[in-house]
Amino acid sequence: MIRINLLPFRSTRKKENIRRQLSIFVLSLILSVVAIFGVNLFLSSQIDDLSRRITTTQAELEKYEKINKEIEEIKKKLDNLNKKLAVIRDLEANRYEPVRLMDTLSQVIIEKRMWYTALDMKSDLVNISGIALDDKTVADFMLRLESSDLFSAVNLKTLKQVDVQKTTVKSFEIACHKKKEQKAETKTTDKVGAQK
């Protein structure tokens, strides 16, 4: 009978299995290192790209913040200018008002029967103080004020009897509101002023 020794074959097979397993392990280890290195490289390139984007965005943001500050300054200057223009327009619209008021008061006075002593004007409220010879003169004057185009809500505040140079006269104080001026009247007044 022939005997075959299979022992060296088994040991060779074992060694070959060990080599195969070791090579698979080394290969998988190398592949893992390469994969980790590749992922690391990819992530660092993304980090660099994001860092560049952040830097450019911050630079743009600073530029836009400067522009916003300039815009805010321009808005403040524009608001200030608009306020000044509104004041100028208001002054321009109301520059004929004192002349018109004095003209109307000179037209409604009852000559040789009454005299003005004081005139006070605050926005649309006008206080007129004066001296008249009698009550009827004061009443006629109030009617003339009401019928004028300038005044409304004419009210007698005080009416007293006083002595002036040994003559008994009536001292009065009248409060009245100015009527709101219409734009057509303003344009007419401006045209008349421009023609002069």
C-alpha positions in Angstrom: 0.0 0.0 0.0 1.1 3.4 -0.9 1.1 6.2 1.6 0.7 9.8 0.5 1.7 12.5 2.8 -0.8 15.3 2.4 0.7 17.2 5.3 3.0 19.5 3.3 0.1 20.3 0.9 -2.1 21.4 3.8 0.6 23.5 5.3 1.2 25.1 1.9 -2.5 25.7 1.6 -2.6 27.2 5.0 0.3 29.5 4.2 -1.3 30.5 1.0 -4.6 31.3 2.8 -2.7 33.3 5.3 -0.9 35.2 2.5 -4.2 35.8 0.8 -5.8 37.1 3.9 -2.8 39.2 4.7 -2.7 40.6 1.2 -6.5 41.3 1.3 -6.0 43.0 4.7 -3.1 45.1 3.4 -5.0 45.9 0.2 -8.1 46.9 2.2 -5.9 48.9 4.6 -4.2 50.7 1.6 -7.6 51.3 0.0 -9.0 52.7 3.3 -6.0 55.0 3.6 -6.4 56.2 0.0 -10.1 56.7 0.5 -9.5 58.6 3.8 -6.8 60.7 2.0 -9.2 61.4 -0.9 -12.1 62.4 1.3 -9.7 64.6 3.4 -8.4 66.2 0.2 -12.0 66.8 -1.1 -13.1 68.2 2.3 -10.1 70.6 2.5 -10.7 71.8 -1.0 -14.3 72.5 0.0 -13.1 74.3 3.2 -10.7 76.4 1.1 -13.5 77.2 -1.4 -15.9 78.1 1.5 -13.2 80.2 3.1 -12.6 82.1 -0.1 -16.4 82.7 -0.5 -16.6 83.9 3.1 -13.7 86.3 2.5 -15.2 87.7 -0.7 -18.7 87.9 0.9 -17.3 89.8 3.9 -15.5 92.2 1.5 -18.7 92.7 -0.4 -20.6 93.1 2.9 -18.2 95.8 4.0 -18.5 97.6 0.7 -22.3 97.5 0.9 -22.2 98.7 4.5 -20.2 101.7 3.4 -22.7 102.3 0.6 -25.6 101.9 3.1 -23.9 104.5 5.4 -23.6 106.9 2.5 -27.3 106.2 1.6 -28.3 107.0 5.2 -26.3 110.2 5.2 -27.9 111.2 1.9 -31.4 110.4 3.2 -30.7 112.5 6.3 -29.5 115.4 4.1 -32.5 114.9 1.8 -34.9 115.0 4.8 -33.2 118.1 6.1 -33.5 119.7 2.6 -37.1 118.7 2.3 -37.9 120.3 5.7 -36.1 123.5 4.6 -38.0 123.4 1.3 -41.3 123.0 3.2 -40.5 125.9 5.4 -39.6 128.0 2.3 -42.9 127.0 0.6 -44.8 127.8 3.8 -43.1 131.2 4.0 -43.7 131.8 0.3 -47.4 130.9 0.6 -47.9 133.1 3.7 -45.7 136.1 2.8 -48.7 138.1 1.6 -50.8 137.2 4.6 -49.8 140.1 6.9 -50.3 142.6 4.1 -53.7 141.1 3.3 -54.6 141.2 7.0 -53.7 144.8 7.4 -55.5 145.7 4.2 -58.7 144.0 5.4 -58.4 145.7 8.8 -58.0 149.1 7.2 -61.1 148.5 5.0 -63.4 147.3 7.8 -62.5 150.1 10.3 -65.2 152.6 11.0 -63.4 155.9 10.5 -63.4 158.6 13.1 -65.5 156.4 15.4 -62.9 153.8 16.4 -59.1 153.2 16.6 -56.9 150.1 17.0 -54.7 149.9 20.0 -53.2 146.4 19.6 -53.2 143.5 17.1 -52.0 140.0 17.9 -51.9 137.2 15.4 -51.0 133.6 16.3 -51.4 131.0 13.5 -55.1 131.3 12.6 -56.3 133.3 15.7 -56.3 137.1 15.6 -56.9 139.3 18.6 -57.9 142.9 17.9 -57.9 145.5 20.7 -59.2 149.0 20.2 -61.3 152.0 21.4 -64.7 152.9 20.0 -67.0 155.8 20.8 -70.0 153.6 21.5 -71.4 150.0 21.6 -73.0 150.4 18.1 -69.6 151.1 16.6 -68.2 147.9 18.1 -71.2 145.9 16.8 -70.9 147.4 13.3 -67.2 146.6 13.3 -67.8 143.0 14.3 -70.4 142.7 11.5 -67.9 144.1 9.0 -65.3 141.6 10.2 -67.7 138.7 9.7 -68.7 139.9 6.2 -65.1 140.1 5.1 -63.5 137.2 3.2 -60.7 136.9 5.8 -62.3 136.3 9.2 -64.8 133.8 10.6 -66.1 133.1 14.2 -65.8 136.7 15.4 -66.2 136.8 19.2 -66.3 139.8 21.6 -64.0 139.0 24.5 -64.3 142.2 26.5 -66.1 145.5 26.2 -65.4 148.1 29.0 -66.1 151.7 29.5 -62.9 153.8 30.0 -62.1 157.5 30.3 -59.5 158.8 27.8 -58.7 162.6 28.1 -61.9 163.3 30.0 -64.0 161.5 27.3 -65.9 158.3 28.0 -65.2 155.6 25.3 -65.5 151.9 25.0 -62.4 149.7 25.1 -62.9 146.4 23.3 -61.1 143.2 22.6 -62.2 140.9 19.8 -61.0 137.4 18.9 -61.6 135.9 15.5 -60.3 133.1 13.4 -58.8 133.5 9.9 -60.5 131.6 7.2 -58.4 129.0 5.4 -57.0 130.5 2.2 -57.9 128.6 -0.9 -55.3 127.7 -3.5 -57.0 129.8 -6.2 -56.7 132.9 -4.1 -53.0 132.1 -3.5 -52.4 131.8 -7.3 -54.3 135.0 -8.0 -52.3 136.8 -5.3 -49.0 135.4 -6.8 -50.0 136.5 -10.3 -50.9 140.0 -9.0 -47.5 140.2 -7.2 -45.7 139.0 -10.3 -47.4 141.6 -12.5 -46.3 144.4 -10.1 
